């Protein structure tokens, strides 16, 4: 069984939406000094623009899942990414710091709902044992954004003004919405859809424990990545091209990591893949701490950190197994957990830096968070063992 040609194009349109989201989310971090200067605010104040977006994702994931439960997925996805595009364009054209914070919060609202349902849509198009490939096809839009979209937004933002860095993903998101309406199959709403039933995902221990793995375990990734450029500039005297190269290396690693994670999940099941990837993340974060002071090794560490980001594939696949009727909610909340990690990791690493522990401390904080993520993974595995629900999920080899 393979997707029909028009379905393949529809999945590409979903990937374009994910590309727009990844470009907007990470470009906002890279353009922070420019909009701080232009708006006459401090960089810590400008950091609230990033935090507002993450908060929007956390709030929007459950809300959009409930509101969209009865909608056909084609129209639901097109509407979410169109709203996302509009909010980015408004952030690009409206004046003032408060307005920018507000537009970034609103832009975050459809993030989790779109990506979660897009991955479900792509996964449902494939045989059960190949679902991880469907997840990966959408996820690649996010990872490729770090290779091409974020650097392009940065070039536009630095050369023509930071507002272009938000306008670019805004236009791409609107284009993705139009393509989804044109290409995605015209199917009805999910059968027996009940909006309030989506809330059951938040009472399901199996779902919440997997979300906890993501919220804690991915915190280590962001603890290092958020301070990678600053640590390189402060300790290693890199050439001018090294910082952009490090950011692109992270994106390349993320793209390869997603593909490899899908293969790991197919071969070893969600538990086996998650355990291997979490251990890999801990090792690479330790390497990142050791590499501080050598820009060449730090560039390598950025690539390795990106490889570990494929952890989202087995987590998303496992959520599809345990969410029952609340598939949309669980899928969206996976991205909310990812953004919670985006807040937790940098905050803890910032505390370590403020305490005077040095630039290596972000990597040490990351290792500790990955260790906590492993503990959460063990708790999730134990809960599955006690409940007897799909503990041994390794599929037959294909």
C-alpha positions in Angstrom: 0.0 0.0 0.0 1.3 3.4 -0.9 -0.2 6.9 -0.9 -1.9 8.0 -4.2 0.0 10.7 -6.1 -2.4 13.5 -5.0 -2.0 12.3 -1.4 1.8 12.5 -1.8 1.4 16.1 -2.9 -1.0 16.8 0.0 1.7 15.5 2.4 4.2 17.8 0.8 1.8 20.7 1.4 1.6 19.7 5.0 5.4 19.6 5.1 5.4 23.1 3.7 3.2 24.2 6.5 5.6 22.6 9.0 8.5 24.3 7.2 6.8 27.7 7.7 6.2 26.9 11.4 9.8 25.8 12.0 11.1 28.9 10.2 9.0 31.3 12.2 9.7 29.6 15.6 13.5 29.5 15.3 14.0 32.7 13.3 12.4 34.6 16.2 15.3 33.5 18.3 18.0 34.4 15.8 16.4 37.9 15.1 16.1 38.8 18.7 18.9 41.4 18.8 17.5 43.2 15.8 14.0 43.7 17.0 15.2 44.5 20.5 17.3 47.3 19.0 14.6 48.5 16.6 11.9 48.6 19.3 14.2 50.1 22.0 13.9 47.3 24.5 16.5 45.1 26.3 17.3 41.6 25.1 15.7 40.0 28.2 12.5 42.0 27.3 12.8 40.8 23.7 13.0 37.3 25.1 9.4 37.6 26.1 8.5 37.5 22.4 9.9 34.0 22.2 8.3 33.0 25.5 4.9 34.3 24.3 5.0 32.0 21.3 5.8 29.0 23.5 3.0 29.9 25.8 0.7 30.2 22.8 1.6 26.7 21.7 0.9 25.2 25.2 -2.5 27.0 25.5 -3.5 26.4 21.9 -2.8 22.7 21.7 -5.8 21.6 23.8 -8.1 24.4 22.6 -7.6 23.8 18.9 -8.0 20.0 19.4 -11.4 20.5 21.0 -12.6 23.1 18.5 -11.5 21.0 15.6 -12.6 17.6 16.7 -15.8 17.7 14.5 -14.2 19.4 11.5 -12.9 17.5 8.4 -9.2 17.3 8.7 -8.6 19.0 5.3 -10.4 22.2 6.3 -9.1 22.1 9.8 -5.5 21.9 8.7 -6.0 24.6 6.1 -7.7 26.9 8.5 -5.0 26.5 11.2 -2.1 27.2 8.9 -3.9 30.1 7.3 -4.4 31.7 10.8 -0.7 31.0 11.5 0.3 32.8 8.3 -2.0 35.8 9.1 -0.6 36.2 12.6 3.0 36.2 11.3 2.2 38.8 8.7 0.5 41.0 11.4 3.6 40.6 13.5 5.6 41.9 10.5 3.5 45.0 9.8 2.0 46.2 13.1 4.0 48.6 15.3 5.1 48.3 18.9 6.6 45.8 21.3 3.3 44.9 23.0 1.7 44.2 19.6 4.6 41.9 18.6 4.3 39.9 21.9 0.5 39.6 21.3 0.9 38.5 17.7 3.5 35.9 18.6 1.2 34.5 21.3 -1.6 34.2 18.8 0.7 32.7 16.2 1.6 29.9 18.7 -2.1 28.9 19.2 -2.4 26.8 15.9 1.1 25.4 16.1 0.4 22.2 18.0 -3.0 21.5 16.5 -1.6 21.8 12.9 1.5 19.7 13.4 -0.2 17.1 15.5 -3.1 16.5 13.1 -0.8 16.8 10.1 1.3 13.9 11.4 -1.8 11.9 12.1 -3.0 12.6 8.5 0.3 11.5 7.0 0.6 8.4 9.3 -3.0 7.2 8.4 -2.1 7.2 4.8 0.5 4.4 5.3 0.2 0.8 6.6 0.4 0.5 10.4 4.0 -0.7 10.5 5.1 2.2 8.4 3.3 5.0 10.4 6.6 6.4 11.6 7.4 7.3 8.0 4.3 9.3 7.8 5.2 11.2 10.9 8.7 11.8 9.5 7.5 13.2 6.2 5.8 16.0 8.0 8.5 16.4 10.6 11.1 16.9 7.8 9.5 20.2 7.1 10.5 21.4 10.6 14.0 20.1 10.3 14.6 21.4 6.8 13.5 24.8 8.0 16.6 24.9 10.2 18.7 24.2 7.2 17.2 26.7 4.7 14.3 28.6 6.2 15.9 30.0 9.3 19.1 31.1 7.6 17.0 32.7 4.8 14.8 34.5 7.3 18.0 35.7 9.1 19.5 37.0 5.9 16.3 38.9 5.0 15.9 40.2 8.6 19.5 41.4 8.9 19.7 42.9 5.3 16.2 44.4 5.0 14.8 44.6 8.5 13.7 42.0 11.1 10.1 42.2 10.0 10.9 40.3 6.8 11.9 37.4 9.0 8.3 37.1 10.1 6.8 38.0 6.7 8.6 35.1 4.9 7.0 32.2 7.0 3.7 34.1 6.9 3.5 34.0 3.1 4.7 30.3 3.1 2.0 29.4 5.6 -0.8 31.0 3.5 0.5 29.1 0.5 0.5 25.9 2.4 -3.1 26.5 3.4 -4.2 27.0 -0.2 -2.3 23.9 -1.4 -3.9 21.7 1.4 -7.4 22.9 0.3 -6.5 22.0 -3.3 -4.7 18.7 -2.8 -5.9 17.0 0.3 -8.6 14.4 -0.1 -12.2 15.6 0.6 -13.1 13.3 3.5 -15.6 13.9 6.3 -14.9 14.6 9.9 -13.5 11.7 12.0 -16.2 9.2 12.7 -17.9 9.5 16.1 -15.9 12.7 16.8 -16.8 14.1 20.3 -15.0 17.3 21.2 -15.1 16.8 25.0 -13.8 13.2 24.5 -10.5 14.8 23.4 -10.0 15.9 27.0 -9.7 12.3 28.1 -6.2 12.3 26.8 -5.3 14.6 29.6 -6.6 12.0 32.1 -4.9 9.1 30.5 -1.7 8.2 32.5 -0.1 6.5 29.4 -0.5 9.8 27.4 0.6 12.1 30.2 3.8 10.0 31.0 4.8 10.1 27.3 4.2 13.9 27.3 6.4 14.1 30.4 9.2 12.3 28.7 9.1 14.9 25.9 8.7 18.0 28.2 11.7 17.0 30.4 13.9 15.0 28.0 13.9 17.6 25.2 14.7 20.3 27.7 18.3 19.2 27.5 18.4 19.8 23.8 17.2 23.4 24.2 19.4 24.0 27.2 22.5 23.6 24.9 21.1 24.9 21.6 19.8 28.2 23.0 23.2 29.1 24.2 25.4 27.5 21.6 26.1 30.7 19.6 26.7 32.8 22.7 29.1 30.1 24.1 31.0 29.8 20.8 31.4 33.6 20.6 32.5 33.9 24.2 35.0 31.1 24.4 36.2 30.0 20.9 36.8 33.1 18.7 35.2 31.4 15.7 35.4 32.8 12.1 32.4 34.7 10.9 31.0 31.8 9.0 31.1 29.3 11.9 27.9 30.5 13.7 25.7 30.1 10.5 27.4 26.8 9.8 26.6 25.6 13.3 23.0 26.5 12.9 22.8 24.7 9.6 24.6 21.7 11.0 21.9 21.4 13.6 19.2 21.4 10.9 21.1 18.9 8.8 21.4 16.7 11.9 17.8 17.1 12.6 16.8 16.0 9.1 18.9 12.9 9.2 17.9 12.2 12.8 14.2 12.2 11.8 14.9 9.7 9.0 17.0 7.4 11.2 14.5 7.7 14.1 11.7 6.4 11.8 13.9 3.4 10.9 14.7 2.8 14.5 11.1 2.9 15.5 10.1 0.5 12.7 12.9 -1.9 13.6 12.9 -1.7 17.4 9.4 -0.4 18.3 8.7 2.8 20.2 10.2 1.8 23.5 13.5 0.5 22.0 13.9 3.6 19.7 13.1 6.0 22.5 15.6 4.4 24.9 18.4 4.4 22.3 17.7 8.0 21.3 17.5 9.3 24.9 20.8 7.7 25.7 22.3 9.2 22.5 21.0 12.7 23.5 22.6 12.4 26.9 26.0 11.4 25.4 25.9 14.2 22.7 25.0 16.8 25.4 28.0 15.7 27.4 30.1 16.0 24.3 28.7 19.5 23.8 29.8 20.5 27.3 33.3 19.1 26.7 33.6 20.8 23.3 33.1 24.4 24.7 36.2 26.5 23.8 36.9 24.7 20.5 34.6 26.1 17.7 35.3 23.1 15.4 34.2 20.6 18.0 31.2 22.8 18.9 30.1 22.8 15.2 30.3 19.0 15.3 28.3 19.0 18.6 25.6 21.0 16.9 25.2 18.4 14.2 25.0 15.6 16.9 22.4 17.5 18.9 20.3 17.7 15.8 20.5 14.0 15.3 19.0 13.5 18.7 16.0 15.6 17.9 14.5 12.6 16.1 13.3 11.5 19.5 10.0 13.1 18.6 9.2 10.3 16.1 8.9 7.4 18.6 7.1 9.6 21.1 4.6 10.7 18.5 4.1 7.1 17.3 3.6 5.9 20.9 1.0 8.6 21.5 -1.0 7.3 18.6 -1.0 3.8 20.2 -2.3 5.0 23.6 -4.5 8.0 22.9 -7.6 6.0 21.9 -10.3 8.4 20.7 -8.3 11.5 21.7 -5.8 11.2 18.8 -5.9 14.9 17.9 -5.4 16.1 21.5 -2.5 13.8 22.2 -0.8 14.7 18.9 -1.2 18.4 19.5 0.0 18.1 23.2 3.2 16.4 22.0 4.2 19.7 20.4 3.0 21.6 23.6 5.4 19.4 25.6 8.1 20.2 23.1 7.6 23.9 23.7 7.4 23.4 27.4 10.9 21.8 27.0 11.9 24.9 25.0 11.1 27.0 28.1 12.4 24.6 30.8 15.9 23.9 29.3 17.0 27.4 28.6 15.6 28.7 31.9 17.6 26.1 33.9 20.7 26.6 31.9 20.3 30.4 32.4 20.2 29.9 36.1 23.4 27.9 36.0 25.1 30.6 33.9 23.9 33.3 36.2 25.3 31.4 39.1 28.7 31.7 37.5 29.1 28.0 36.6 30.5 28.9 33.1 29.5 28.1 29.6 30.0 24.3 30.0 27.1 24.3 32.5 24.4 24.4 29.8 25.7 21.0 28.6 25.8 19.6 32.1 22.2 20.9 32.8 21.2 19.1 29.6 22.7 15.8 30.6 20.8 16.1 33.9 17.5 16.7 32.0 18.1 13.8 29.7 18.7 11.6 32.8 15.4 12.9 34.2 13.8 12.1 30.8 15.2 8.5 31.0 13.5 8.2 34.4 10.2 9.5 33.0 10.6 7.0 30.1 11.1 4.2 32.7 8.0 5.3 34.5 6.0 5.3 31.2 7.3 1.8 30.4 6.4 0.5 33.9 2.9 2.0 33.6 2.5 0.2 30.3 3.7 -3.0 31.8 1.3 -2.8 34.7 -1.6 -1.9 32.5 -0.7 -4.6 29.9 -1.4 -2.2 27.1 0.8 -2.7 24.0 4.0 -3.0 25.9 5.6 -5.1 23.3 5.0 -2.9 20.3 7.9 -4.0 18.0 6.3 -4.7 14.6 7.1 -7.5 12.3 10.1 -6.8 10.1 9.1 -5.6 6.7 
